[in-house]
Amino acid sequence: MDQQAGKTIPDAVSTRALRAKISEAYASQSRSAEEERWILDNLPLVRHIAGKIGSYLSANIEMEDLISAGTVGLVQAARAYDPSRDAEFRTYAYIRVRGSIIDELRGRSFVPSAVHKQIKEIRQAYQKLTSAEGQPPDDDELAREVGLSQEQLYKTLQEARKQQFLSIHGLSEDQSIMGFLSPVDKSPSPDVQAERKEMLERMAHAIGEMPERDRLLLLLYYERDLTMKEIAEVLNVTESRVSQLHAGALFRLSMKLG
C-alpha cells in the first residue's frame, strides 16, 4: 500500500505540474493572439493620430516616420495593457501612440526665429486694433496692419499653430499658449484642480464669444476628433482652407485667453 502510495503521489505532482505548464502555455498563446488582434484592429488609429499631428506641424517631416513611431507605441501598448486596471484598449492605446509620436518629434525644430518675430508682431497688432476699435479685427484688417497679404497672414498663423503644439508638449522652450490642451493629470493636487477648472471656465466663455465658424471648427476638431479632411467635407471647403481657418481660430482663442 505504501509502495503504491509512493508511486501515486509523484505521479499526481507530475500531472499537476504538467497541467500548470499546459495552462500557462495556453494563456500565453491566448494573450499573444489577443495582443495581435488589438494591434491589427487599431492600426487605423495610428494613421489617424499621425495625420492629426502632421496637420498641426505641416513641416518637412515624413508621415511614414510618424506612423512608424506610432506603430511602435501601439505594440508597446498591447504588451503592457491590463484589462483589469486600464480603460478600454483603444483609449489606452491612443495615449501611448500619441506619446510615441511626440517622442519621435523631440529635438526637431519647426519654427524659424524670423517667424517667431512675425508672430509677435501680429499679436501686438491684434491687441492694438482691438483696443482702438473696441472689438477684434477681422483677418483682412489684421493683415493690412502688419503689411501682409491674407495668404501670408494665414501662413504665419499656421506657423504659430506649430509653436503652440510644440509648447504644449514640451518640445520648445516657449510658454504654452494653449495649455488647456495638455494631458490631464490623473491625480492633481487641489490647487491644480482649481486652476484647471478656472481655465476650462475661461476657455468655455472665450469660445462662446467667438464667431460661429470658429466655434464649429474647434468643436469638430477637438470634441468630435475629425481630421482636417473630414471637416473640409462638412464645411464644403478645401482641406487647405480648413487648415487656415483652424489656425486663425486658435490664434483668436489664444488672444482671448491672454
Secondary structure as UniProt FT lines:
FT   HELIX           2..41
FT   HELIX           43..57
FT   HELIX           63..80
FT   TURN            83..85
FT   HELIX           89..105
FT   TURN            106..107
FT   HELIX           113..133
FT   HELIX           139..145
FT   TURN            146..147
FT   HELIX           150..168
FT   TURN            169..170
FT   HELIX           179..181
FT   HELIX           190..208
FT   HELIX           212..218
FT   HELIX           219..223
FT   HELIX           228..235
FT   HELIX           239..257
//
